[in-house]
Amino acid sequence: MPRVAPTAALFACLVTPVAAQQDVMTMRAEALAPGLTVISGFANGNILVLSGPEGSLLVDAQSARRVGLADSVLASLGAPPVRWVLNTHYHGDHVEGNTVFRGRGAEVIGQERLPVQMAKDTTITSWHDWHREPAAPGAFPTRTFRDSLTLRVNGQRIVVTHIPAAHTDGDAIVWLPDANVIHIGDLFEHQAPPFIDWWAGGRLEGMLAGVDWGLAHSDSATRIVPGHGPVGTRAELLRYREMLLGVSSAVASQVYAGTTLTQTQAAQPAARWQPLLGSQRRMDELVALLYLGIEEFEPASFRPRLQPGTPEARLPWLLGCWQTTRRGNTIEERWTVAPDGSLAGRGRTLRDGAVVDSEVVTITARGDTLVYTANPAGHAQALFLAPTTTDSSVNFSNPAHDFPTRVSYRRLGAMGLTAEIAGPGAAGERVIPFPYAAAVCAGE
């Protein structure tokens, strides 16, 4: 199959937000909260800074070329000495600056695959002869973790979570729950095409899992720091997810049909998402990257999720956790994706912190029809069908069921969700609404 062979400069362009491509040697500081700042380098990654009496903690450390600029911004902010650096992954624009801060005594922390990838000296011939040079010895982490790590610095709880096989094989998300801030690294490229490092263990399934982690740990007020680009919101992260799966599915259909890369690019599978991706050149590069990965790297087990019309593709706005109150009770729903692209739901009602009712639900596909299967605790299973959906609503029905005969969900603005159950009542149709708001999943 033919391949596109872009230059190294084009690789940098691919991961740089559209509005910032001419601004590669400028650093900006954006305050998120007292003691919490984002230093934006655009072309070479965002640094999250937590400062306080115990010193400064950085999430990522810029490239060797630009770390001096970031250091100058830290000085202008009056930030205390850097004592910790947390790396989100191994790419040089996030870890090369470690050398400066480690040389001053900072502890550098990364997932255990980080030093493995940082040590490699390889050339990726299938992707514009990308030469991965080994990192400088001083850039390597002084401490590693496998699955997760929790720190407490300057009064903030910091939760670091590994997302396997995502952007790379060593990605970490950094969550500050008390500040309601997430640094998600290059799992989220805001206003730029995503990049998946297939050659370092990156995979689409993990990319989506990382984004879903972010959705499950955010609400309407969460600030989400991407690897590149402006600080985002939950709604923007969801839109990015829709793009990532949408373009990937469109490219996959071409790959599975035996279409060449040139023909696939000519079909314009990313055109719908141009406002998020930028120029035709950038869209073609993303299509080339996905084509290569789907053809050569993605396992066959992931294929069902790339099929058109899955519940995941049609109802992505359900994903995450939703919460409302009714008559003094807290009502929660959580939606996740199953390996075949169906949706798995879990609902529960709490009174004074105790679970008083629960339900397990699935949404599967039967041809073009979506099937809502409810298994409420202590009651018989019930099935409801939705022959059609819209971009923002779905209506399941079962006229033969006693109550409800209808279950519906409607996307409400950027952060809301309205659910309804309805059926026969004493004076006509009885409708019970559930005006949900996005919430951080309980127990996280």
N, C-alpha and C positions, 0 to 999 in steps of 0.2 A: 504494500500500500504506500502511496506517496506521503511524504512528510514535509511539513513546513520547517525551515531551519532559520529561526530568527536570531538576531544578534544579541549580545549580552545587554546592550543598551535597551533593546526591546523588552528583555526580561524585566529590567527595572521599571520600564513603562507599564508593564502588565500589572504590577502590584502597587502602583502609585495612584492615588486618587486623582481624578480628572482635573479638578480645580487646582491641584498643587504641583503639577508636573514641572512648572517653571520655577519652583520655589524650594529647590532641593537643599540649599545651604542656609535656611532660615529656621530658627527654633522659636516656638511660641509656648507660653505658659498659660494654662487655663485652670483656674481654681474650681475644684468640685465641692470642697467643704473646707473648713479650717484644718490646716495641716495636710490637706490632700490635693495634689496638683497633677495635671497631665502636661508633660513636655512633649509637644508634637513636632516630630521630625519629618512627617509625611513620607518622603521617599524611603526613609530608613527607620521607620517604626516609632511607636509611641512609648514613652516612659511614664509610668505611674509612680508618683513620689509620695510617700507617707513620712512626714516629718514630725518630730516631737522631742521631748526631753531625753529619750533613749537613743536618739540619732535618727538617721534617715534610712528608709528602706526603699529600694527601687524595684520595679517590675520591668525588666529588660534594661539594656545598657547602651543601645545604639551601636553604630559601626565604628571602626577605628578612625575613619575619616571624620566623623561628626561627633564623637564623644566629647571632644574639647568644647564644642558649642553647647552641648547639653550640660557639661560641667560649669560653663560660664552662667547658664541660666540658673543652675542650682545656687551658685554664689550670689547672683542678683536677688534671689528669693530669700537669702539669709538662711538657707537650709543647713542644719548641722551635718557633721561628717556622715558619709554613707557607711553603714555598718552591715547592711544586708543587700544582696542583689538576688532576685528571683527571676529565672529565665523561663520564658514561655515555650521556647524550642531552640534548636541549634543554629539556625541561619545567622550568618555573620552580622546582618544589620540589627540583630538583637543581642548578640553575645560578644562581639569583638571588644566592645567597651568595658567588658568585665575586667580586662587587664589593668585599667586605670584604677578602678575601685578596689580590686583585690590587692593591688600593690600598696594601697593605703591601709590595708588590714581588714577590708570587708569580707564577710562570708558570702560565697557565691553558691546558690542552691539551684539544682535542676533535677529533672527526672533522670533515672538511671541510664536511659538510652542517649542522653545528651552527650556525654564524653565519647561514646562509641561513634556517633555521627560526626562530632567535631574533629576526630582524629583521622578521618578518611581523606585520602588523596586520590580522587577519581575524576574521570572525564565522562560526562553523560553524552555520548555521541548521538543519541536519538532526540536530544533536546538542545539544539544549537551548540553542541560541543561545550556544554556548561562544565567548567572546571571547578570542582570542589576542592579547595585547598585546605590543608589541616589548619586548625586554629592555633594561635600562639599559645605556648604553655601556660602563660598567666591568665588566659581567658577561661580555662577549664574550671568546672565547679569544684568547690572544696567539700561539698556535701551533696549527696544524692538521695532520692527517695523512689519508691516503686509505685505505689498507688495513690497515696495522699499524705498530706502533711499539714499540721495546724500549728501556727505560731501566734503569740500575743506580743504585739509591739505598739508602744505608745497608746496603750489602752484599747487597741483595735484587735479583734480576732481576725486572723488571716487564714483562710482555708485554701490549700493548694491541691488541685485534683488533676490526676493524669487522665487524659482521653486517649485510649489506645488507637493506633493506626488511623490517624486523622489527617491533619496537614502534613505531619511527619509521624514517626513512631514514638516520639518523645514529647508530645505536647502537654502543656499544663495550663489550666485555667486558675486564675487567682481571684478569690472572692473575699470581699470585706463586707460581711453581712450587716454589721452595725452601721456602716456608712452607706449601704445599699449601692455598692460599686463593684463591678466585675471587670477585670482585664482578661479578655478572652483570646489575646494573641492573634495569630494569623488564621484562626478558625473563622474570623469575621474580617473581611476586607471591606471597609465602608467606602462606598463610591468608587470602587475598583473591582476588577474581576478577581475571583478567588484563584489561588494557586495551590495545587496539590503536588507535593513532592513524592511522586510515585516511587522514586529510586531510594528514598529513605523511609519506606514503609507507609507512606500516606495512602489513604483510601477514601472513597466517597462515603461509605457507611460511617466511618469515624468522623468525617467532617460534619455529616448530618447529626450524629450523636452529640458532638460538641456543641453545635448550635442548639440542639434540644436541651442540653444541660443548661445553657444560658436562658432559654425560655422558661424552664422549670424553676429557675432561681431568680426570677425577675418579676417586677410588677410595673405599674405605670410610672413610678418615680425612679426606677433603677437607671443608673448611668453605666453604659456598657462601653468600655474602652477597647477599640479594635486594634489589631496589629498595625494597621495603617489607616489614616483618614480621621475625620472628626468623631468625637464622642457620640455614641448613638443611643437609641432607646430600644425597648422591647419590640415596638412596632417596626422599627427599621431592621432589627435582627430577623423578625419573622418574614419581612419582605425579601431579605437576602436569602433566607431559606427557600422561599418559593422560587426564586430565581435559580438557585443552585440545583434543586431537584428538577425544575422545569427544563433548563437547558441540558442537563445531563440526560434526562429521559429522551429529549428530542434527538440528541446526538446518538444515544444508545440505539434508538430505532433504526437509524441509518447504518450503524456498525453491524447490527444483527441482520440487516437486509443485504449486507455485502457491498454497500455503497463506498466509493473511495472518499478519501478526505477532501479532495477538491470538490467533488459532487456534494458532499455534506456541507461544506462551507457555502457553496452556491445556494443551498436550500435555506440559508439564513436562519438556523435554529435558535439563535440568540437575539434576533431582531426585536422581539417583543420587550426585551429587557435593556434596550439601548440606554435609557435614562440612568440605569445603575452601572452600566459597563463602559460607556463612552464610545469611542470611534469604531468604525468598521474594522480597522486594524486590530484593535484590542479584542473585539468580539471574535474575529477570525483566530486570534491567538488562543483564546479560551476554548473555542471549538476544537482546535488542534490538540490542545492539552488533554481535553476530555476524551477525544477520539482515541488518542494514544493509550490513555489509562484504561478506558473501557475495553479496548481491544487486547491489551497486553497484561493488565494487572488486576482488574476487578474480578473477584471470584464469581463463579456461576451461581453461587448461593444468593448473590445480591441481585440477580436479574429480575426477580419478581417485583422488586421495589422500583425498578426502572420502567415497568410497563405503564402505558397510559391508563388513566381511569381508576387507579387505586384509591382507596379512601384517604391515604396519606396525601396523594396529589390533589384530590378534590376538596378535602377539608383540613388543610394544614393549620388554619386559624383556630382549630380546636385544641391543638397541642399545648401542653403545660398544665398549670393548676388554676382553678377558678373557685371563687369563694363568695358567699353571700350570707346574710342572716335573715331568719324568718321566725317570728314568734319566740324570740330569745334563743333560738338554736343557730348554730353555725353549720352551713351546708357547703360541702366541698366536692369538686370533681377534679380528677386528674386523668389526662389523656396522653398516651405514649404510642409509639409505632411498633408493630410486631414485624418479624422478619419477612413476612409476605406482603407488607405494605398495608395491612389492615390496621385498625386502631383499637387499642385496648383502653377501656375506661374503668375507673374505680370511683364510686361515689360513696359518701358517708355523711351522716348527720351527727353532730356532737352537741351534747347538752352538759354544761358545766365541765367541759373538757373530756367527757366520757362518750364513747361511740354508742349511740342508741339505735342506729339503723345503718345498713350498708347495702351496696349493690355492685355487681360486676357486670360490665357491659362490653360488647364487641361491636365494631362496625366493619363488616366484610363486603366484598363485591360479589354479585351474582350477575354476570354480564354487565349491563349498564346500570343495573339496580343496586343500590346500597341496602344492606340488611343490618338492622339494629337489633341485636339480641340481648335482652335484659335478663339478668339472673338476680333478682332481689332476694335478700336473706329472708327465709321463711315463706317464700312464695314460689309459684311455678314460673318456669321460664316463659318469656313472651317474645315474639318476633314482630318487628315493624319494618315496612318496606318504603324506600324512597326511590322512585323510578328516575327522578331528575334532581339536580342540585343547581344552585347558582354560585357565583363567586363569594357570596356572603351569607348563604342560608341553605338549610336542608330541612325537609319536612317528612318525617316517617309516620306511616299510618298502618293501623290494623283494625278495621271496622268491627271485626268479630270479637275483639278483646273487650272485657268489661270496663275497666278504667286503668290507664288512659287508653283512648283509641288513637291518639296522636301525640308524637313527641317531636318537638322542633327545636332547632338551634339557629340563632341569627347573630352574625358578627355585628357588633355595635361599636362603631367608631374604631379608633386605633387600639383601645385597651379593654373594651367591654365585650360581653357575651350575654345574650338573653336566651334562656331556655324556657320552654313551656311544655307542660303536659296538659292534655285536654281530653274531655270525654263527656258522656251524658251526665247531666245534673238535674236537680229537681225542677229548675226553671229554664231548661235549655242547656246549651253547652257550658260545662264548667271548665274554666281555664285557670291554671295555677302557674304564675310566672316566677322565674328565678333570675333576677337581674345580677349576673355575676360580674366580678371585677378580677382581673389578673392578679395572682398572688404567688408568693414564694411557696413552693410545696412544703407542706407540713413535715416536720421531722428532718429537714435538711440543715 
